[in-house]
Amino acid sequence: MKPKYDDTRQHLLDTGHQIMSSKGFSGVGLSEILQTAGIPKGSFYHYFKSKEQFGQALLEDYFKHYLAGLDERFADQALSARERLLGYWQHWLDGYSGPQCEAKCLVVKLSAEVADLSEGMRITLRDGTDQVIGRLADCIDAANADGSLPDLDAKDNAAMLYQLWLGASLLSKLHRTSEPMQQAMRVSQQLLTP
């Protein structure tokens, strides 16, 4: 008997995230996703017209959850805004501390691969990362306001820090070491010193 899922669409997205965060978009066939999810092909096409549309929905779902987690982290008023920022970077660093030095970040895994492959996925990645940078800028503004940081330009520094961490994530994957992430943390701590 096949297992029943409360939300087949979400189960497909969760399965796709699990597989694609390791193998990428092009490295995964639809049959692998369906077999792993235990879902028939007809059910897939009920929710998604194509693998590309599935990839775009996967990224939208990823950002929805990622941004909700970021909002929750940055809403913690028990910490200064500076501490919330550094906590965010520490969480990112912790995700790369395992033996493979590889977190399950779809932005890091898929950006270069799909930017030229799918306009819809590229736009979803662009818009999602812009929202992440916007939230980082809001937190830097809050740190300027609460006095936990000197008066930093929020927008420029948020973009620069996010770019630093994306680059460090890629280098960690290439070198299979967390040292680039540790370097990013040291630079972030220096920049975010009051």
N, C-alpha and C positions, 0 to 999 in steps of 0.2 A: 504494500500500500504506500502511495506517495504521501510525503508530509504535506500538511496544509499550512499555508502562511496567511497571517492576518492581512498583510499588505504585500501582494506579489510584486508590485512595482518597486516598492522600497527594498524588498528582498533582492531583486535583481540589481538595484543600485548598490546595495551593500556588498553583494558578491563581486560586482564589477570593480568597486573600490579596492577590495581586498586583493584581487588579481592584478589589476592595472597598476596599483601602487608598486608592485614588484616587477611586472613584466612590460609595462608601458601600454600604449593604446594599440599600436600596430602589431605588437608581439602576442596579442591575445585574439583568438578567433571567437566568433559568436558561439560556436559549438562548445568551447571550453567554459564560457560563462554559463550557458544553459545547463551543461552537465554538472558543473559545480553547484549551481543553484538548485538543481533538480526540477527545472521548469521546462515545459515543452516549448518548442519553437513558436507555435501559434500564440501562446501567452505573451511571448516577447513582443511579437508584432501587434498585439492588442495595445500595448503601451508605447511602443517606439516604432517609427517607420523605418529606421535604419540604425546601423551601428553608430554612425556619426551623431544622429539625434540622441541616441543612448549616451554617447560620450558627453554631449552638451548637458543633458539632464544630470549625468553623474557629477559634472563640475558644479552645476547649480546647486545640487544637493550638498556637495562638499562645502561650498562657500556658505550655504545657509547654516550648517552646523558649526563651521569654523568661526563665523562671525558671531554667532550666538555665544559660543564659548569665550570669545574675545570680549564681548560686551559684559559677560558675567565677571570675567577676571578684572576688567577695568572699572567695574562698579563697586569693587570692594573698598569701602570707605575706611576700613580699619588700617589701611596702608596709605602712605603718601602716593601721589601719582607717580613719582620717580620710582618708588618701590614696586608699584604695579608694572611699570615698563620693564624694569630689570627682572621682575618675576616672569614676565612674558618671554624674554630672551632666555632666561634660565630654563624655562619649560621647553623651549625649542632646542637648546643645547642638550638637555636630558634625553630628548628623542633621538639624538645621534650618538649616544654613549654606549650603545650595544656593540656586540661583536661585528656586525655588518656595517656599523656607522651609517645607518640608512633609516630615516623615519619614513612614515607613510604619507608624506606630503605630496598631493597630486600636482600642486603648482610646480614644485621642483622636478617631479618625474615627467610631467607632460608638456610643460611650456614650450621647450625647444622642439619637441617632436610634433606637436599639433599646430603650431603657429602658422606653418605653411601648408598644412594638410587640410585644415577645416576653418573656414572663416567664422562659423558659429562658435566653435570651441575657442578660437582665439579671442573673440569678443567677450565670451564668458570669463575667460581667464583674465583679460584686461580689466573688465569691470569689477571682478572679484578682488583682484589685487589692489585696484584703486580704492575699494572700500576698506580693505585692511589698512592701507596707508592713511586713509582718512581717519580711521579710529586711532591709529598711532599718533597722528597729528593732534587729535582731540585730547589724548592723554598727555602729550607734551604741553599743550596749552594749559591743561589742568595743573601740571607740575609747575609751570611758570606762575600760575595764579596762586597755588598753595605755598609757593616759596621753596619747594623741594628741588627746583632747578633754577639756574640763572635764566635770564630771558633768552631762550633759544627760539630761532625761527622754526615754528612747528612743522610747517608743510615741507620745507627743504630737508630738515633733519629726519623727519619720518620717512621720506622717500629714500634718503641716503642710507639710513639704518636698515630698512627693508631690503634694499639692493645689496648691502653688505652681507646680510644673513642669507639671502638667496645664493649669492656667489659662494659663500662659505659652505653652504649645503651641497652645492655641486662639487666643490673641491673635496669635501669629506667623502662623497660618493666615489670620486675618482681615486683618491689616495687610500680609501678604506681606513680612515683614522678620523678621530674627532678633533684633531689639532686645529684645522681651519675654523671650526665652530668655537673652540676655546679662544682663538685669536679674535674672532668676531665679538666674543663676550668681553674680552679685555678692552677692545676699542670702544664698545658700547658703554662700558663702565667709565672709561675716561671721558667720553663725550657727555655722559649723563652725571658727571660729578658736579655738585653745587659749588 
